[in-house]
């Protein structure tokens, strides 16, 4: 079965030109392209889910949509206006990339190719901002530790195994298969690790692990 790219469109798309350019570019990568306006229509074999994100309160609407997503796939936002805060939130939440209304066909093609190679697609300033946040988190955590304000974190063997696989680029579905557990169980262990380490997302959790238990996640 071939892989699918699903374009989740707003019910009143604001940039049909962008959609019309994106569709043929995705097809050049061997993807079947499907469009729809309801996230429940996303098929099981979807590899890339492109969500049109150009409305007011885009983040609130995006969260509502993702709650109803039943398929494990990479998520990409497109038709984004110049909204650095939304792009920052997307990156820190595990969304793989962002395309803007101003992106031309060459930019779209370059981004699609990198996404197909399981890489991220964000502007440099967004990546730098996320890195700075991560470094500040490490600095704050180190300060608290030296001040004796926090107890040593004790992760379970399973939580460490999941973090190890995550550090190698594995997604929840792949981690579940490697450990012979369900994707839901993977999420449960991740949420437990987030709570114990006070991390808000995967980037912070990986950074925490590299700082605190580097020998246990190799």
N, C-alpha and C positions, 0 to 999 in steps of 0.2 A: 504494500500500500504506500502510495507516495505521500510526502508531507504536504501540509496545507498552511497557507498564510490566510488568516481570517481578518478582514478589515471591519471592525465594529464602528459603524458610522453614526454620527448624530442624526436624529430624525430629520433635521433640517441642515444638511451639510453646508458649511460656509465657504468651502474651498474645493469645489469639484475638480478643478484643474489639478490640484495636488493629488487627489485620489486617482484621477485618470493617468497621471504620470507614474504613480507608485505601482499600480497594478501590473503594467507590462514589465517593469523592472524586476518585480518579484518573480514573474514567470520565467525570466531569463535564468533564474537560479534553480529552475526545476520544481518550483512550488506551484501547487494548485491554489488559485486565489478565489476566495469566497467573500462576499460582502453581506452584511446584515446589520440590523439595528437593535438586536436583542442578544445579550450575552449567553442566553440559554441555547442559542443556535450554534455555538462554537463546537465543532466536531472533535472526536477523540484524537484524531491524528494531526491536530493542529500543532505546528512547531512554533510559529510566530503569531501572536495576537496583537494586531495594531489597533489601538483605541484612539479614536478622534477626541481630542481634548482641547476644545476651543470655546467653551462656554463659561459663563460666570459661575463661580464656586466649583471650578473644575475638579479640585481635589476632593471635595465632598461627594460629588457625583461619581468620581472614579472609585472611591472606597465602597460606595453602594453597589457598583457594578461588580467589583472583585469579590465581594461577599457571595455573590451568586455564581461565580465561576467554578465549574465542576471539573475542568480539564487542567492537567499539568502542562504548561507551555511557557515559553518566554514571552514577556509582555513588553510592548514598545508603544510609546505615545507619539502621535503625529498630529499635524496641523496645529502645533502649539504656537501661541503668540510669544513675544519676548517676556518670559515669566521665570526669572532665575530661581525664585523661591520654590515654585512648583517643580522645576527640574531638579533642584536639590533634594526635595522630598522624595521625588521619584527614585533618584539614585540610592538614597539611604534606605529605601523600602524594597530594594531588590529589582526594580524595573530596569530592563536591559539597555534601553536607549530612548532617545527623544529626537524627533524631527520637527522642524519649524515650518511655518507657512512660507518663510522666505528661502527655504532650501531649494536649490535647483536640482536638476536630474543627476548631475555629476556627484553632488553631495549625497543625495539619496542612494545612489548606486554604491558609493564607497561605504556608507553606513550599513547597507543591507549585506554586503559581502563580509564585513567584520562580524555582524550579528550571526551570520551563517557559520562563522568560525568560532562561535560561542564567546565572542568578545563584547565589550561594552561600547556604546556609541553615545558619547556626551561631549559637549564642548569642553575645551581645556579648562576654562575658568570654573566650570561646574565641578570637574574632577579635582581641581586644586582646592576648591572650597570644602569638598567632602574630606579631602586629606587633612586639611587644617583642622576641621572639626574632630577628626579621629585623633590627631596629635594632641589637641587640647584635652580630649577625653583622657588620653593616657597620662598627660601631665597632671590633671586633676586627681586621677586615681592614684598616681604615685605619691602625690602630696598627702592624700588621706591615709595611705598605707604607712608613710613615714611618721605621720602624726599619731598612728595607732588608733585611728577612728573606725577602721573596718576589720572584721574578722576574716581570716583566710577562707577563700572560697573552696568548697569541696565539690567537685563535679563527679558524677558517677562514671563508671567505665563506659557505659553506653553513650553518655553525653560526649565524652572525649572522643569516642570512635566516630560519632557523627561530625564533630568539629574537624577531625582529621580528614575525613572524606570531603567535607565542605571546603577545606583549605586547598584541596586538589582540583576544585572546580566542579565537583559533583552536585547535581540538583537533588531535590527531595526524592523524586521518583527513583533516581539511580542509587541514592543512599539506601532507600528502602529495599531495593533489589539486592544490593551488596550485603546488607545485614539481615535479610530475610524477615523484614518487618513491614508493616503497612506505612504508606506515606503519612497517614494520620498520626501514627506512633512517632514518626520522625519529627513532625511538628510539635508534638507534646514534649519530647525531650528538648527540642530547641527552645521552646518557651520556658522550660524549666531552667535551662542554661542562661537565657536572657535574664530571668528573675534573679538568679544567684549572683550573676556578675554585674547586674545593673546596666547591662547593655541594651540599646534600643533597636539594634538591627544587626545583620550579619557582618557588615564591615567592622563595627565596633567589637563584636564577639571574636572575630578572627584576630583583630588587633590585640584584644585582651589576652587571647590564648598565646599569641606569639610573644607577648611580654611576660606572661606568668607561668605558662606550662609548655615552653618551646620543645622540650625533649619528649613530651607525651603526645604530640600531634604530628610527628614525622612519619 
